[in-house]
Amino acid sequence: MLGILPAMIRLGITIYLLLLVAACRFAPPGVTNILIKGSDTEVNLALSLAESYMEHDPMVSIAVTGGGSGMGIAALINGKTTIANSSRAMKPQEVELANERGIHPVPIVFAVDALALVVHPELEVDALSVNEIGQIYRGEITNWQAVGGPDLEITIYGRQSNSGTYVFFRDSVLRADYAPALMQMNGTAQIVEALRTDISGIGYVGLGYVLDKQRQPIEGIRIMDIAVEGSDEALSPVEVSNIRNGAYPLVRPLFQFTDGPPEGELLEFIQFCLSDRGQELVEKSGYYPLSPRFERYNKQWLHE
C-alpha cells in the first residue's frame, strides 16, 4: 500500500496540471475578472448589477460573494478582492492597516439603504421609537408588555460582529454594547427565517432584503413602523417618501471600496452602477438611488 501511494500522488499532480493547462487553453482571452466580496445586505443587489453588466459586456466576469462587511474589507486589505462591499464606513484602524500593506481604499456610495425592524406577523405591537429599540437591544426592556404588547419575553436577533449592519445598528441606535442575550445570526436570511416562527422575536435587516419586486413586504414577516421619539408619528420605511424626505430615522449609505480610484473595466462597472440603468436596478432591489449629495461625494474619486 505504501509503495502505491507515491504513484497515486504523482498521478493526481499530473491530472491537476493537465486540467489547469486545459482551463487556460479554453478560457476566453482578454476577459477581465472582477471579484466582489462583503456585505450580506448588498449581496443580492450586487448580483443583480453584476448580471446586468455582464450581459452588456461579456468580456467582463464578475463573481459576487457575501460574508459580511468586515470580511469584504479584510479581503480588500489583503489584496484578495477587487471591490469590498460594505454597509458601513471603514474604521480608521482598517484604513491604517490597508495603507501599511500598500492598499489605498476609496469609498464609493452606490445606493442608500433603510434599516427595517422585523417581527412575526402575529405580534401585537405596531410601532416602536428609536429609544425603545435601543432599550430592547441593550437588554433594558425584556418583555413586550413594556411597549404595549403581550406578556412575552423578547428574543432579540442580530448579525455577527463582522457585519456592517451590526456595527451601524450598535453605533446609531444602541450607542452602547448589545445585551448578552443577542442571538447572533450568520446572515440576514437566518434572521428572517427565525422571525417567521418566533412570535416573540425582533430583528434588524436591510429593507431591500424583505421587500418583493413590487416593493411590498415578503410573506411571513411584518415590518414595524419607527418613530424618532415616542411622541412622534411612527413611519414605515416601505413608503418611499419617508426615506427620500429624511423622515425615517434609520437610513445609511452603502459602499463599494476599491484599491485607489477605479480605472479601466473596473471604472466602467462602477459607472454602470451609478448610471440611470444601475440606479433603476437599485430601486428594483428594494433600495434607494443616490441623492445629489452622494453624487457630488463620488465625483472626487471618479475620473471620467
Summary of the structure (lengths in Angstrom):
residues: 304
radius of gyration: 22.3
end to end distance: 63.9
largest distance: 80.5
contacts: 976
relative contact order: 0.17
helix: 42%
strand: 23%
